[in-house]
Structure formats: C-alpha cells, structure tokens
Amino acid sequence: MMTFPQIDPVIFSIGPLQVRWYGLMYVLGFAASLLLVKHQIKKFGYKELDVHFENLNLVLIISLVLGGRLGYVLFYNLPYYLGHPSEILATWQGGMSFHGGMLGLVAGGVIFCRKKRLDFWRVADFYTVTIPIGLGLGRIGNFINGELYGRVTDVPWGMIFPGGGPQPRHPSQLYESFLEGLLLFLLLWFFKEKQNPPASWPSGSMVALFLILYGIFRIGVELFREPDAHLGFIAAGMTMGQLLSSIMIVAGIVIFLVRKRQAA
C-alpha cells in the first residue's frame, strides 16, 4: 500500500481569496491549449481563425464553465438542485461534468463559427487535439483534493484517501490523468498530421477520434473508479460516466463516417 500525499489543496491565501491547485490546473490547461492552437494556426495557415482567436477563446471558456456546471446539475444531481436552485451556479462548492463541458464547448463553438463564417469542423479539430492536456491536469487536481478516488483494492499501489474510509483504493484519478490526458494527447497530436496537406482525413476527424478514444478510456477507468454515491450503477452494471461515454463513442463513429462521405 502506498501513502496518499497530504498536499494542501490551497496553494496560498490572501484574506478570503484562496488560490487552489485545482483552479491552477484549469488555468494551465487553458494556457497550454491556447498556445498549441496558435501554433497550429501558424503551421497550417488559417488566417480567418487568427483574426477571431481572442474572442473565440473567451466564448469557449465561458461555454466550458457553464456547460460543465449545468451538465453536473442535470446528469449527476438534478433532484438536489431542483430543491436548491440558488446553488446551481455555485461552482466554488465543486461539481463539474466533463460531458456537460464538452456540450457547452460545441454549442459555443457552433454559434460563434456560424456568426463569423468560420469552418466549424476545422476550428474544432484545432482545439480538440489540445483538450486532453486540461483533462490530465484536472485529474491531478482531483487527486490532490482526494476526490473521485477509485474502488477498494488490494494492489500494492492502493491508497487510503482521507474521505474514502479505512481501506486502500485505486488512485483512479492518476489512471485517468495518464489515459485521458497524456496518452490521448499524444495519439491525437500524432494523427493530426494526417489531416493537413497532404490531406487524407476530412476535417472533423480529430473530433471523432477524440470522442471514440476518450469514450474507450473513460469506460475502462470507470471499472476502477468508485461510482458516485448518490447514483451508483445506472443500468446493466454501468455507471453514469460509462453510459455517457458509450454515447460519445457512437457519436464519434457517426461523425467520422458522415464527414468522410461529405468529403468524398
């Protein structure tokens, strides 16, 4: 059994203001994403996107936060928030959904691209390949917070989490950080080269590949992650995360086939 590192979730405080590791991970994820998207714009040449880059980023950040919060409310704890509507936007209390954040990004991106007459699928591919960086960092933040831990285990690297009882558990946050973060980023960045001159994959392929691979990785990790206490298993032994990720895989396959046909 390994010892859980007791890292203070708060980096430092200035009066009532607290700077937390989890929040810092979000900032680092956003910064890395913007730098890599800017790199792609210059490398592959997309001046139209460069003109609207800053405004689009602002829209996407707002869409991500709103989508992530509303997704958590709808997918994971709707009965509670129906009884406490004033807490729906209380993000400082915790509770964000990746799947909701993803839907928020899509909605914000579609609306902005249509208004500015940008190629949504090409823009989406530029941003999608950078998303795993934020996901990986966010899971490290979850680990530092001692939240979203895994199921009880007897593996040598099991850890006793402060809020997880006396038994050792899988550090599933670290599994997710590696699979949904580092590995997914490396795979998408490698395949991104196939989508630009000489083009062999249609625009939208990175979005499709992300949905498929993330869905596969998340379903696998959910086998080791403790289900949400208030939800448990939804159906057929599946957690909410597995159910939503299964939909992502199907959506990814459909998007790739449709975009491939449209490009033919």
C-alpha positions in Angstrom: 0.0 0.0 0.0 1.2 3.5 -0.9 0.9 6.6 1.3 -1.5 9.3 0.0 0.5 12.5 -0.2 -1.1 15.1 2.1 -0.9 18.1 -0.2 -2.8 21.2 0.9 -5.4 21.9 -1.8 -4.9 25.6 -1.1 -1.6 26.9 -2.5 -1.9 30.2 -0.7 -4.5 32.6 0.7 -4.8 36.4 0.6 -7.6 37.3 3.1 -10.7 35.5 1.9 -9.2 34.8 -1.5 -7.8 31.3 -2.0 -5.6 30.0 -4.8 -6.1 26.3 -5.2 -4.2 23.6 -7.1 -7.4 22.5 -8.8 -8.0 26.0 -10.1 -4.4 26.4 -11.2 -4.7 23.2 -13.2 -7.6 24.7 -15.1 -5.6 27.9 -15.8 -2.6 25.8 -17.0 -4.8 23.7 -19.2 -6.4 26.7 -20.8 -2.9 28.3 -21.4 -1.5 25.2 -23.0 -4.5 24.8 -25.2 -4.3 28.4 -26.5 -0.6 28.2 -27.2 -1.0 24.9 -29.1 -3.9 26.2 -31.1 -2.0 29.3 -32.0 0.9 27.1 -33.1 -1.4 25.1 -35.4 -2.9 28.3 -36.9 0.6 29.4 -37.9 1.8 26.0 -39.0 -1.3 25.0 -41.1 -2.3 28.5 -42.1 -5.8 29.7 -41.1 -5.7 33.5 -41.1 -9.5 33.7 -40.7 -9.3 32.0 -37.3 -6.4 34.1 -36.3 -8.5 37.2 -36.7 -11.1 36.0 -34.2 -8.8 34.0 -32.0 -9.1 36.0 -28.7 -12.9 36.5 -29.0 -13.5 32.8 -29.7 -11.3 31.8 -26.7 -13.4 33.9 -24.4 -16.6 32.4 -25.7 -15.2 28.9 -25.3 -14.1 29.4 -21.7 -17.5 30.7 -20.7 -19.2 27.9 -22.6 -17.0 25.3 -20.9 -17.6 26.6 -17.4 -21.4 26.9 -17.9 -21.7 23.6 -19.7 -19.6 21.8 -17.1 -21.7 23.1 -14.3 -25.1 22.6 -15.9 -24.0 19.2 -17.0 -23.2 18.2 -13.5 -26.6 19.6 -12.3 -28.5 17.7 -15.0 -26.6 14.4 -15.2 -25.4 13.9 -11.7 -27.5 15.7 -9.0 -30.7 17.1 -10.5 -33.1 16.2 -7.6 -30.8 18.1 -5.2 -30.6 21.3 -7.3 -34.3 21.3 -8.0 -34.7 21.7 -4.3 -31.8 24.2 -4.0 -31.9 26.3 -7.3 -29.8 29.1 -5.7 -26.8 26.7 -5.7 -26.9 25.8 -9.4 -24.2 28.3 -10.3 -22.2 27.9 -7.1 -19.2 26.4 -8.8 -17.0 27.2 -5.9 -18.8 24.4 -4.0 -17.5 21.8 -6.5 -19.2 19.8 -9.1 -18.3 19.9 -12.8 -19.2 17.5 -15.6 -16.7 16.8 -18.4 -19.6 15.7 -20.7 -21.5 18.8 -19.9 -18.4 21.0 -20.5 -18.0 19.3 -23.9 -21.5 20.0 -24.9 -21.0 23.6 -23.8 -17.9 23.9 -26.0 -19.7 22.5 -29.0 -22.7 24.9 -28.6 -20.5 27.9 -28.1 -18.2 27.0 -30.9 -21.0 26.3 -33.4 -22.7 29.6 -32.7 -19.5 31.6 -32.9 -18.3 29.9 -36.1 -21.6 30.5 -37.8 -21.7 34.2 -36.9 -18.1 34.7 -38.1 -18.4 32.3 -41.1 -15.6 30.0 -39.9 -15.3 26.3 -40.8 -16.6 24.8 -37.5 -15.1 21.4 -38.1 -11.6 22.7 -38.9 -11.7 25.0 -35.9 -13.0 22.2 -33.7 -10.1 19.9 -34.8 -7.5 22.6 -33.8 -8.9 22.8 -30.3 -9.9 19.2 -29.8 -6.4 17.9 -30.0 -5.4 20.1 -27.1 -8.3 19.2 -24.8 -6.5 16.2 -23.2 -3.9 18.5 -21.6 -6.6 20.2 -19.5 -8.2 16.8 -18.7 -4.9 15.3 -17.5 -4.1 18.3 -15.3 -7.6 18.4 -14.0 -7.4 14.8 -12.8 -4.2 15.7 -11.0 -6.2 18.4 -9.3 -8.8 15.8 -8.3 -6.0 13.6 -6.9 -4.6 16.5 -4.8 -8.1 17.2 -3.5 -8.5 13.5 -2.6 -11.8 13.3 -4.6 -13.1 11.0 -7.3 -11.0 8.2 -5.9 -11.2 4.6 -7.0 -12.8 1.4 -5.7 -11.4 -0.7 -2.9 -8.4 -2.7 -3.9 -5.5 -4.9 -2.7 -3.0 -3.8 -5.4 0.4 -2.6 -4.0 -0.2 1.0 -5.1 -3.6 1.3 -3.5 -4.0 4.4 -1.3 -6.2 5.3 1.7 -7.9 8.6 0.8 -9.0 11.0 3.5 -12.6 10.7 2.6 -12.6 7.1 1.3 -12.7 5.1 4.5 -10.0 2.9 6.1 -9.5 0.6 3.1 -7.0 1.2 0.3 -8.4 2.3 -3.1 -7.3 2.6 -6.7 -5.8 6.1 -7.4 -8.1 6.2 -10.4 -7.5 9.9 -10.9 -3.9 9.1 -11.9 -5.1 6.4 -14.3 -7.4 9.0 -15.9 -4.7 11.6 -16.0 -2.4 9.2 -17.9 -5.1 7.7 -20.3 -7.4 10.7 -20.9 -4.6 13.2 -20.6 -1.1 12.2 -21.7 -1.8 9.2 -23.9 -4.8 10.7 -25.6 -3.0 13.9 -26.3 0.0 12.1 -27.9 -2.3 10.0 -30.1 -4.4 13.0 -31.3 -1.3 15.1 -31.9 0.2 12.3 -34.0 -2.9 11.7 -36.1 -3.4 15.5 -36.6 -0.6 15.4 -39.1 -2.7 13.1 -41.3 -5.4 15.7 -41.6 -3.4 18.5 -43.1 -1.6 18.7 -46.5 -1.4 16.2 -47.9 -4.9 15.7 -46.5 -6.1 12.2 -46.2 -8.7 12.6 -43.4 -11.6 15.1 -43.6 -12.0 18.0 -41.2 -13.8 16.8 -38.1 -11.7 13.6 -37.9 -10.0 14.8 -34.7 -13.3 15.5 -33.1 -14.5 12.0 -34.0 -11.3 10.3 -32.9 -11.3 12.2 -29.6 -14.9 11.1 -28.8 -14.1 7.5 -29.6 -10.8 7.2 -27.7 -11.9 9.2 -24.7 -15.0 7.1 -24.5 -13.0 3.9 -24.6 -10.5 5.1 -22.0 -13.2 6.5 -19.7 -15.3 3.3 -19.8 -12.2 1.4 -18.9 -11.2 3.6 -16.0 -14.7 3.6 -14.6 -14.1 -0.1 -13.8 -11.7 1.1 -11.1 -13.3 4.4 -10.1 -15.8 4.5 -7.3 -19.3 5.3 -8.7 -21.0 8.4 -7.5 -22.5 7.6 -4.1 -25.9 9.2 -4.9 -26.1 7.5 -8.4 -24.4 4.1 -8.1 -24.9 1.9 -11.1 -27.4 3.3 -13.6 -28.2 0.2 -15.8 -26.7 -3.1 -16.7 -23.9 -2.5 -14.2 -22.9 0.7 -15.9 -22.0 4.0 -14.2 -23.2 7.4 -15.5 -19.7 8.0 -16.8 -19.8 4.8 -18.8 -23.2 5.4 -20.1 -22.3 8.9 -21.3 -19.0 7.7 -22.7 -20.8 5.0 -24.7 -22.9 7.7 -26.4 -19.6 9.6 -27.1 -18.2 6.5 -28.9 -21.3 6.1 -31.1 -21.3 9.9 -31.8 -17.6 9.8 -32.8 -18.2 6.9 -35.3 -21.2 8.7 -36.8 -19.3 12.0 -37.2 -16.3 10.3 -38.9 -18.5 8.4 -41.3 -20.6 11.4 -42.2 -17.6 13.7 -42.6 -15.8 11.1 -44.7 -18.8 10.8 -47.0 -19.2 14.5 -47.3 -15.5 14.9 -48.3 -15.7 12.2 -50.9 
